[in-house]
Amino acid sequence: MLQQTLRTVAEQVEIKQFEEAPLIYAVHTCLPEALREGQFLADDIAQELGLSRRTLQRRLSSENITFQQLLDIYRQEQFMQMLQNRDTSMVDVAYALGYTEDVAHVAFR
């Protein structure tokens, strides 16, 4: 019963986020697949959404946020979820979140 209640609350939050900021929601929903495919630049997401990079930047700016901020927020959310899985190494987490090999090895030695 608790799980169903939490699922319902999560769905309501997701609907509210979409209604209040549809572009931010759209970017956020594109990020999981984009990171899996190594396409996590603003250009990649803009193309996925059928926008130019400049239009994406301008529309996000009108929402008082940047693409990099959205990417960082998403990475933080995923990092916290991945930390719960003790079988996942920090390097694997870094790769999954789109960090380069150099950054992953320096940050998690």
N, CA, C and O atoms as a GROMACS GRO file, in nm:
protein
  436
    1MET      N    1   0.082  -0.119   0.000
    1MET     CA    2   0.000   0.000   0.000
    1MET      C    3   0.087   0.126   0.000
    1MET      O    4   0.057   0.223  -0.070
    2LEU      N    5   0.194   0.123   0.078
    2LEU     CA    6   0.286   0.236   0.081
    2LEU      C    7   0.348   0.258  -0.056
    2LEU      O    8   0.361   0.372  -0.102
    3GLN      N    9   0.387   0.148  -0.121
    3GLN     CA   10   0.448   0.160  -0.253
    3GLN      C   11   0.351   0.224  -0.352
    3GLN      O   12   0.392   0.310  -0.431
    4GLN      N   13   0.226   0.185  -0.350
    4GLN     CA   14   0.127   0.244  -0.440
    4GLN      C   15   0.107   0.392  -0.410
    4GLN      O   16   0.093   0.472  -0.502
    5THR      N   17   0.104   0.428  -0.283
    5THR     CA   18   0.089   0.568  -0.244
    5THR      C   19   0.208   0.650  -0.295
    5THR      O   20   0.190   0.759  -0.349
    6LEU      N   21   0.328   0.596  -0.278
    6LEU     CA   22   0.448   0.667  -0.326
    6LEU      C   23   0.448   0.678  -0.478
    6LEU      O   24   0.488   0.781  -0.532
    7ARG      N   25   0.404   0.574  -0.545
    7ARG     CA   26   0.397   0.578  -0.692
    7ARG      C   27   0.299   0.687  -0.737
    7ARG      O   28   0.327   0.762  -0.830
    8THR      N   29   0.184   0.695  -0.669
    8THR     CA   30   0.083   0.796  -0.703
    8THR      C   31   0.138   0.937  -0.680
    8THR      O   32   0.118   1.026  -0.763
    9VAL      N   33   0.205   0.957  -0.569
    9VAL     CA   34   0.265   1.088  -0.539
    9VAL      C   35   0.370   1.122  -0.645
    9VAL      O   36   0.374   1.235  -0.694
   10ALA      N   37   0.454   1.024  -0.680
   10ALA     CA   38   0.558   1.048  -0.781
   10ALA      C   39   0.496   1.086  -0.915
   10ALA      O   40   0.546   1.174  -0.983
   11GLU      N   41   0.388   1.020  -0.952
   11GLU     CA   42   0.320   1.052  -1.078
   11GLU      C   43   0.263   1.193  -1.075
   11GLU      O   44   0.269   1.265  -1.175
   12GLN      N   45   0.208   1.232  -0.962
   12GLN     CA   46   0.154   1.367  -0.949
   12GLN      C   47   0.264   1.472  -0.958
   12GLN      O   48   0.246   1.577  -1.020
   13VAL      N   49   0.378   1.444  -0.897
   13VAL     CA   50   0.491   1.536  -0.904
   13VAL      C   51   0.539   1.547  -1.049
   13VAL      O   52   0.570   1.656  -1.097
   14GLU      N   53   0.547   1.434  -1.118
   14GLU     CA   54   0.592   1.434  -1.256
   14GLU      C   55   0.496   1.514  -1.344
   14GLU      O   56   0.541   1.592  -1.429
   15ILE      N   57   0.367   1.498  -1.326
   15ILE     CA   58   0.269   1.574  -1.403
   15ILE      C   59   0.283   1.724  -1.374
   15ILE      O   60   0.278   1.806  -1.465
   16LYS      N   61   0.300   1.758  -1.247
   16LYS     CA   62   0.315   1.899  -1.210
   16LYS      C   63   0.441   1.958  -1.273
   16LYS      O   64   0.438   2.071  -1.323
   17GLN      N   65   0.551   1.882  -1.272
   17GLN     CA   66   0.675   1.931  -1.332
   17GLN      C   67   0.654   1.956  -1.482
   17GLN      O   68   0.700   2.056  -1.535
   18PHE      N   69   0.584   1.864  -1.549
   18PHE     CA   70   0.558   1.880  -1.691
   18PHE      C   71   0.474   2.004  -1.717
   18PHE      O   72   0.502   2.081  -1.809
   19GLU      N   73   0.370   2.022  -1.637
   19GLU     CA   74   0.280   2.136  -1.657
   19GLU      C   75   0.350   2.268  -1.632
   19GLU      O   76   0.326   2.366  -1.703
   20GLU      N   77   0.437   2.273  -1.531
   20GLU     CA   78   0.502   2.399  -1.493
   20GLU      C   79   0.620   2.434  -1.583
   20GLU      O   80   0.646   2.551  -1.608
   21ALA      N   81   0.690   2.334  -1.632
   21ALA     CA   82   0.810   2.361  -1.713
   21ALA      C   83   0.828   2.248  -1.816
   21ALA      O   84   0.914   2.162  -1.798
   22PRO      N   85   0.747   2.250  -1.923
   22PRO     CA   86   0.752   2.138  -2.018
   22PRO      C   87   0.888   2.119  -2.085
   22PRO      O   88   0.927   2.005  -2.111
   23LEU      N   89   0.962   2.225  -2.113
   23LEU     CA   90   1.092   2.208  -2.177
   23LEU      C   91   1.192   2.145  -2.080
   23LEU      O   92   1.267   2.056  -2.118
   24ILE      N   93   1.193   2.191  -1.957
   24ILE     CA   94   1.282   2.133  -1.857
   24ILE      C   95   1.249   1.985  -1.839
   24ILE      O   96   1.339   1.902  -1.830
   25TYR      N   97   1.122   1.954  -1.834
   25TYR     CA   98   1.079   1.815  -1.822
   25TYR      C   99   1.126   1.734  -1.943
   25TYR      O  100   1.175   1.622  -1.928
   26ALA      N  101   1.111   1.790  -2.062
   26ALA     CA  102   1.151   1.720  -2.185
   26ALA      C  103   1.301   1.693  -2.185
   26ALA      O  104   1.344   1.583  -2.220
   27VAL      N  105   1.380   1.792  -2.146
   27VAL     CA  106   1.526   1.773  -2.139
   27VAL      C  107   1.558   1.664  -2.038
   27VAL      O  108   1.638   1.574  -2.065
   28HIS      N  109   1.496   1.672  -1.922
   28HIS     CA  110   1.521   1.574  -1.816
   28HIS      C  111   1.488   1.432  -1.861
   28HIS      O  112   1.558   1.338  -1.826
   29THR      N  113   1.381   1.416  -1.939
   29THR     CA  114   1.344   1.282  -1.985
   29THR      C  115   1.434   1.232  -2.098
   29THR      O  116   1.441   1.111  -2.122
   30CYS      N  117   1.501   1.321  -2.169
   30CYS     CA  118   1.594   1.281  -2.275
   30CYS      C  119   1.730   1.236  -2.220
   30CYS      O  120   1.801   1.158  -2.284
   31LEU      N  121   1.765   1.284  -2.103
   31LEU     CA  122   1.900   1.261  -2.051
   31LEU      C  123   1.938   1.115  -2.028
   31LEU      O  124   2.051   1.079  -2.059
   32PRO      N  125   1.850   1.029  -1.976
   32PRO     CA  126   1.893   0.890  -1.953
   32PRO      C  127   1.945   0.822  -2.081
   32PRO      O  128   2.053   0.764  -2.081
   33GLU      N  129   1.867   0.829  -2.187
   33GLU     CA  130   1.908   0.766  -2.313
   33GLU      C  131   2.030   0.836  -2.372
   33GLU      O  132   2.120   0.771  -2.426
   34ALA      N  133   2.032   0.967  -2.364
   34ALA     CA  134   2.144   1.043  -2.419
   34ALA      C  135   2.275   1.004  -2.350
   34ALA      O  136   2.377   0.986  -2.416
   35LEU      N  137   2.273   0.992  -2.219
   35LEU     CA  138   2.394   0.953  -2.146
   35LEU      C  139   2.436   0.811  -2.182
   35LEU      O  140   2.555   0.784  -2.196
   36ARG      N  141   2.340   0.722  -2.196
   36ARG     CA  142   2.373   0.583  -2.234
   36ARG      C  143   2.443   0.580  -2.369
   36ARG      O  144   2.532   0.497  -2.392
   37GLU      N  145   2.402   0.669  -2.458
   37GLU     CA  146   2.459   0.672  -2.593
   37GLU      C  147   2.578   0.767  -2.604
   37GLU      O  148   2.634   0.783  -2.712
   38GLY      N  149   2.617   0.830  -2.494
   38GLY     CA  150   2.730   0.922  -2.497
   38GLY      C  151   2.698   1.054  -2.563
   38GLY      O  152   2.789   1.126  -2.605
   39GLN      N  153   2.571   1.087  -2.573
   39GLN     CA  154   2.529   1.211  -2.638
   39GLN      C  155   2.466   1.302  -2.534
   39GLN      O  156   2.343   1.308  -2.521
   40PHE      N  157   2.548   1.370  -2.460
   40PHE     CA  158   2.496   1.449  -2.349
   40PHE      C  159   2.530   1.597  -2.362
   40PHE      O  160   2.531   1.669  -2.262
   41LEU      N  161   2.558   1.642  -2.482
   41LEU     CA  162   2.583   1.783  -2.505
   41LEU      C  163   2.451   1.853  -2.537
   41LEU      O  164   2.355   1.789  -2.578
   42ALA      N  165   2.448   1.983  -2.517
   42ALA     CA  166   2.328   2.061  -2.548
   42ALA      C  167   2.286   2.041  -2.692
   42ALA      O  168   2.166   2.032  -2.722
   43ASP      N  169   2.383   2.032  -2.783
   43ASP     CA  170   2.352   2.010  -2.925
   43ASP      C  171   2.275   1.879  -2.944
   43ASP      O  172   2.179   1.874  -3.021
   44ASP      N  173   2.319   1.774  -2.874
   44ASP     CA  174   2.255   1.643  -2.887
   44ASP      C  175   2.111   1.647  -2.840
   44ASP      O  176   2.021   1.595  -2.907
   45ILE      N  177   2.089   1.708  -2.724
   45ILE     CA  178   1.955   1.714  -2.667
   45ILE      C  179   1.865   1.805  -2.751
   45ILE      O  180   1.749   1.773  -2.775
   46ALA      N  181   1.918   1.916  -2.797
   46ALA     CA  182   1.841   2.007  -2.882
   46ALA      C  183   1.795   1.934  -3.008
   46ALA      O  184   1.679   1.946  -3.047
   47GLN      N  185   1.885   1.860  -3.070
   47GLN     CA  186   1.849   1.785  -3.190
   47GLN      C  187   1.740   1.682  -3.158
   47GLN      O  188   1.645   1.666  -3.236
   48GLU      N  189   1.754   1.613  -3.046
   48GLU     CA  190   1.653   1.515  -3.005
   48GLU      C  191   1.516   1.580  -2.989
   48GLU      O  192   1.413   1.518  -3.018
   49LEU      N  193   1.514   1.703  -2.942
   49LEU     CA  194   1.388   1.775  -2.919
   49LEU      C  195   1.340   1.853  -3.043
   49LEU      O  196   1.235   1.916  -3.040
   50GLY      N  197   1.419   1.847  -3.150
   50GLY     CA  198   1.380   1.918  -3.272
   50GLY      C  199   1.402   2.067  -3.264
   50GLY      O  200   1.330   2.144  -3.328
   51LEU      N  201   1.501   2.108  -3.185
   51LEU     CA  202   1.532   2.250  -3.167
   51LEU      C  203   1.676   2.276  -3.207
   51LEU      O  204   1.757   2.184  -3.215
   52SER      N  205   1.708   2.402  -3.233
   52SER     CA  206   1.848   2.439  -3.248
   52SER      C  207   1.907   2.455  -3.107
   52SER      O  208   1.834   2.476  -3.010
   53ARG      N  209   2.038   2.446  -3.099
   53ARG     CA  210   2.102   2.464  -2.968
   53ARG      C  211   2.070   2.600  -2.912
   53ARG      O  212   2.043   2.613  -2.793
   54ARG      N  213   2.071   2.702  -2.996
   54ARG     CA  214   2.043   2.839  -2.951
   54ARG      C  215   1.900   2.853  -2.898
   54ARG      O  216   1.877   2.918  -2.797
   55THR      N  217   1.805   2.792  -2.969
   55THR     CA  218   1.665   2.798  -2.923
   55THR      C  219   1.651   2.727  -2.788
   55THR      O  220   1.583   2.777  -2.699
   56LEU      N  221   1.716   2.612  -2.774
   56LEU     CA  222   1.713   2.541  -2.646
   56LEU      C  223   1.770   2.630  -2.536
   56LEU      O  224   1.710   2.644  -2.429
   57GLN      N  225   1.886   2.690  -2.561
   57GLN     CA  226   1.949   2.777  -2.461
   57GLN      C  227   1.859   2.895  -2.426
   57GLN      O  228   1.843   2.928  -2.308
   58ARG      N  229   1.802   2.957  -2.526
   58ARG     CA  230   1.717   3.075  -2.504
   58ARG      C  231   1.592   3.038  -2.423
   58ARG      O  232   1.554   3.111  -2.331
   59ARG      N  233   1.529   2.927  -2.459
   59ARG     CA  234   1.408   2.886  -2.387
   59ARG      C  235   1.438   2.843  -2.244
   59ARG      O  236   1.360   2.871  -2.153
   60LEU      N  237   1.551   2.775  -2.224
   60LEU     CA  238   1.589   2.738  -2.087
   60LEU      C  239   1.623   2.863  -2.007
   60LEU      O  240   1.590   2.873  -1.888
   61SER      N  241   1.689   2.959  -2.070
   61SER     CA  242   1.724   3.084  -2.003
   61SER      C  243   1.597   3.156  -1.955
   61SER      O  244   1.597   3.217  -1.848
   62SER      N  245   1.492   3.148  -2.034
   62SER     CA  246   1.366   3.211  -1.992
   62SER      C  247   1.306   3.141  -1.870
   62SER      O  248   1.221   3.197  -1.801
   63GLU      N  249   1.351   3.017  -1.843
   63GLU     CA  250   1.309   2.942  -1.724
   63GLU      C  251   1.412   2.958  -1.611
   63GLU      O  252   1.401   2.893  -1.507
   64ASN      N  253   1.511   3.046  -1.633
   64ASN     CA  254   1.616   3.073  -1.534
   64ASN      C  255   1.701   2.952  -1.501
   64ASN      O  256   1.735   2.928  -1.385
   65ILE      N  257   1.735   2.874  -1.603
   65ILE     CA  258   1.821   2.758  -1.585
   65ILE      C  259   1.901   2.736  -1.712
   65ILE      O  260   1.858   2.777  -1.820
   66THR      N  261   2.014   2.672  -1.700
   66THR     CA  262   2.096   2.640  -1.817
   66THR      C  263   2.093   2.489  -1.841
   66THR      O  264   2.053   2.412  -1.754
   67PHE      N  265   2.135   2.450  -1.960
   67PHE     CA  266   2.143   2.307  -1.990
   67PHE      C  267   2.243   2.240  -1.894
   67PHE      O  268   2.216   2.131  -1.844
   68GLN      N  269   2.355   2.305  -1.870
   68GLN     CA  270   2.455   2.246  -1.781
   68GLN      C  271   2.399   2.225  -1.640
   68GLN      O  272   2.429   2.125  -1.576
   69GLN      N  273   2.318   2.319  -1.593
   69GLN     CA  274   2.256   2.302  -1.461
   69GLN      C  275   2.162   2.182  -1.460
   69GLN      O  276   2.161   2.104  -1.364
   70LEU      N  277   2.084   2.166  -1.566
   70LEU     CA  278   1.994   2.051  -1.575
   70LEU      C  279   2.073   1.920  -1.578
   70LEU      O  280   2.036   1.823  -1.512
   71LEU      N  281   2.181   1.919  -1.655
   71LEU     CA  282   2.266   1.801  -1.663
   71LEU      C  283   2.326   1.769  -1.526
   71LEU      O  284   2.328   1.653  -1.484
   72ASP      N  285   2.374   1.870  -1.457
   72ASP     CA  286   2.432   1.850  -1.323
   72ASP      C  287   2.328   1.797  -1.224
   72ASP      O  288   2.358   1.708  -1.144
   73ILE      N  289   2.208   1.852  -1.228
   73ILE     CA  290   2.100   1.805  -1.140
   73ILE      C  291   2.069   1.659  -1.169
   73ILE      O  292   2.056   1.578  -1.077
   74TYR      N  293   2.059   1.626  -1.297
   74TYR     CA  294   2.030   1.487  -1.334
   74TYR      C  295   2.142   1.394  -1.285
   74TYR      O  296   2.116   1.289  -1.228
   75ARG      N  297   2.264   1.435  -1.308
   75ARG     CA  298   2.378   1.353  -1.264
   75ARG      C  299   2.376   1.333  -1.113
   75ARG      O  300   2.404   1.223  -1.065
   76GLN      N  301   2.345   1.436  -1.038
   76GLN     CA  302   2.338   1.424  -0.892
   76GLN      C  303   2.228   1.326  -0.851
   76GLN      O  304   2.249   1.243  -0.762
   77GLU      N  305   2.113   1.335  -0.914
   77GLU     CA  306   2.003   1.244  -0.883
   77GLU      C  307   2.045   1.099  -0.910
   77GLU      O  308   2.023   1.010  -0.827
   78GLN      N  309   2.105   1.077  -1.027
   78GLN     CA  310   2.146   0.942  -1.063
   78GLN      C  311   2.258   0.891  -0.973
   78GLN      O  312   2.261   0.773  -0.937
   79PHE      N  313   2.350   0.979  -0.938
   79PHE     CA  314   2.460   0.943  -0.849
   79PHE      C  315   2.406   0.891  -0.717
   79PHE      O  316   2.451   0.788  -0.666
   80MET      N  317   2.308   0.962  -0.661
   80MET     CA  318   2.251   0.921  -0.533
   80MET      C  319   2.183   0.785  -0.545
   80MET      O  320   2.192   0.702  -0.454
   81GLN      N  321   2.115   0.761  -0.655
   81GLN     CA  322   2.051   0.631  -0.675
   81GLN      C  323   2.154   0.520  -0.692
   81GLN      O  324   2.139   0.411  -0.637
   82MET      N  325   2.259   0.548  -0.768
   82MET     CA  326   2.361   0.447  -0.793
   82MET      C  327   2.442   0.413  -0.668
   82MET      O  328   2.490   0.301  -0.652
   83LEU      N  329   2.456   0.510  -0.580
   83LEU     CA  330   2.530   0.485  -0.456
   83LEU      C  331   2.462   0.378  -0.371
   83LEU      O  332   2.527   0.309  -0.293
   84GLN      N  333   2.333   0.365  -0.386
   84GLN     CA  334   2.259   0.265  -0.309
   84GLN      C  335   2.296   0.123  -0.352
   84GLN      O  336   2.280   0.029  -0.273
   85ASN      N  337   2.345   0.106  -0.472
   85ASN     CA  338   2.389  -0.024  -0.521
   85ASN      C  339   2.537  -0.040  -0.490
   85ASN      O  340   2.622   0.014  -0.561
   86ARG      N  341   2.568  -0.111  -0.388
   86ARG     CA  342   2.707  -0.124  -0.341
   86ARG      C  343   2.794  -0.204  -0.437
   86ARG      O  344   2.917  -0.203  -0.423
   87ASP      N  345   2.735  -0.271  -0.533
   87ASP     CA  346   2.813  -0.349  -0.630
   87ASP      C  347   2.867  -0.262  -0.743
   87ASP      O  348   2.948  -0.309  -0.823
   88THR      N  349   2.823  -0.139  -0.751
   88THR     CA  350   2.865  -0.049  -0.858
   88THR      C  351   2.987   0.030  -0.813
   88THR      O  352   2.985   0.096  -0.709
   89SER      N  353   3.094   0.024  -0.893
   89SER     CA  354   3.215   0.098  -0.858
   89SER      C  355   3.197   0.246  -0.891
   89SER      O  356   3.112   0.282  -0.973
   90MET      N  357   3.276   0.330  -0.828
   90MET     CA  358   3.268   0.473  -0.854
   90MET      C  359   3.306   0.504  -0.999
   90MET      O  360   3.250   0.596  -1.059
   91VAL      N  361   3.399   0.430  -1.055
   91VAL     CA  362   3.437   0.451  -1.195
   91VAL      C  363   3.319   0.417  -1.286
   91VAL      O  364   3.292   0.490  -1.382
   92ASP      N  365   3.248   0.308  -1.257
   92ASP     CA  366   3.129   0.273  -1.336
   92ASP      C  367   3.022   0.381  -1.326
   92ASP      O  368   2.957   0.414  -1.426
   93VAL      N  369   3.005   0.436  -1.207
   93VAL     CA  370   2.910   0.545  -1.188
   93VAL      C  371   2.950   0.665  -1.273
   93VAL      O  372   2.867   0.725  -1.341
   94ALA      N  373   3.079   0.700  -1.269
   94ALA     CA  374   3.128   0.814  -1.347
   94ALA      C  375   3.103   0.794  -1.496
   94ALA      O  376   3.057   0.886  -1.565
   95TYR      N  377   3.134   0.675  -1.547
   95TYR     CA  378   3.110   0.647  -1.689
   95TYR      C  379   2.962   0.655  -1.723
   95TYR      O  380   2.924   0.713  -1.824
   96ALA      N  381   2.877   0.599  -1.636
   96ALA     CA  382   2.733   0.598  -1.661
   96ALA      C  383   2.676   0.739  -1.665
   96ALA      O  384   2.576   0.764  -1.732
   97LEU      N  385   2.740   0.831  -1.594
   97LEU     CA  386   2.691   0.968  -1.590
   97LEU      C  387   2.758   1.059  -1.692
   97LEU      O  388   2.738   1.180  -1.692
   98GLY      N  389   2.839   0.999  -1.780
   98GLY     CA  390   2.894   1.074  -1.892
   98GLY      C  391   3.025   1.144  -1.866
   98GLY      O  392   3.064   1.232  -1.943
   99TYR      N  393   3.093   1.108  -1.760
   99TYR     CA  394   3.224   1.168  -1.734
   99TYR      C  395   3.329   1.091  -1.812
   99TYR      O  396   3.313   0.972  -1.838
  100THR      N  397   3.436   1.159  -1.850
  100THR     CA  398   3.540   1.096  -1.929
  100THR      C  399   3.626   1.007  -1.841
  100THR      O  400   3.622   1.014  -1.718
  101GLU      N  401   3.704   0.922  -1.907
  101GLU     CA  402   3.793   0.830  -1.836
  101GLU      C  403   3.890   0.906  -1.747
  101GLU      O  404   3.914   0.865  -1.633
  102ASP      N  405   3.947   1.016  -1.796
  102ASP     CA  406   4.042   1.094  -1.718
  102ASP      C  407   3.978   1.149  -1.591
  102ASP      O  408   4.037   1.141  -1.484
  103VAL      N  409   3.860   1.204  -1.603
  103VAL     CA  410   3.790   1.260  -1.488
  103VAL      C  411   3.755   1.150  -1.389
  103VAL      O  412   3.770   1.167  -1.268
  104ALA      N  413   3.708   1.037  -1.440
  104ALA     CA  414   3.668   0.927  -1.352
  104ALA      C  415   3.785   0.875  -1.270
  104ALA      O  416   3.770   0.849  -1.150
  105HIS      N  417   3.900   0.859  -1.332
  105HIS     CA  418   4.015   0.805  -1.259
  105HIS      C  419   4.072   0.907  -1.159
  105HIS      O  420   4.116   0.869  -1.051
  106VAL      N  421   4.072   1.032  -1.194
  106VAL     CA  422   4.123   1.135  -1.103
  106VAL      C  423   4.029   1.154  -0.986
  106VAL      O  424   4.072   1.164  -0.871
  107ALA      N  425   3.900   1.159  -1.014
  107ALA     CA  426   3.802   1.189  -0.909
  107ALA      C  427   3.782   1.074  -0.812
  107ALA      O  428   3.745   1.096  -0.696
  108PHE      N  429   3.805   0.950  -0.856
  108PHE     CA  430   3.769   0.837  -0.771
  108PHE      C  431   3.887   0.746  -0.738
  108PHE      O  432   3.868   0.626  -0.720
  109ARG      N  433   4.004   0.801  -0.729
  109ARG     CA  434   4.119   0.720  -0.686
  109ARG      C  435   4.114   0.698  -0.540
  109ARG      O  436   4.202   0.632  -0.485
   0.00000   0.00000   0.00000
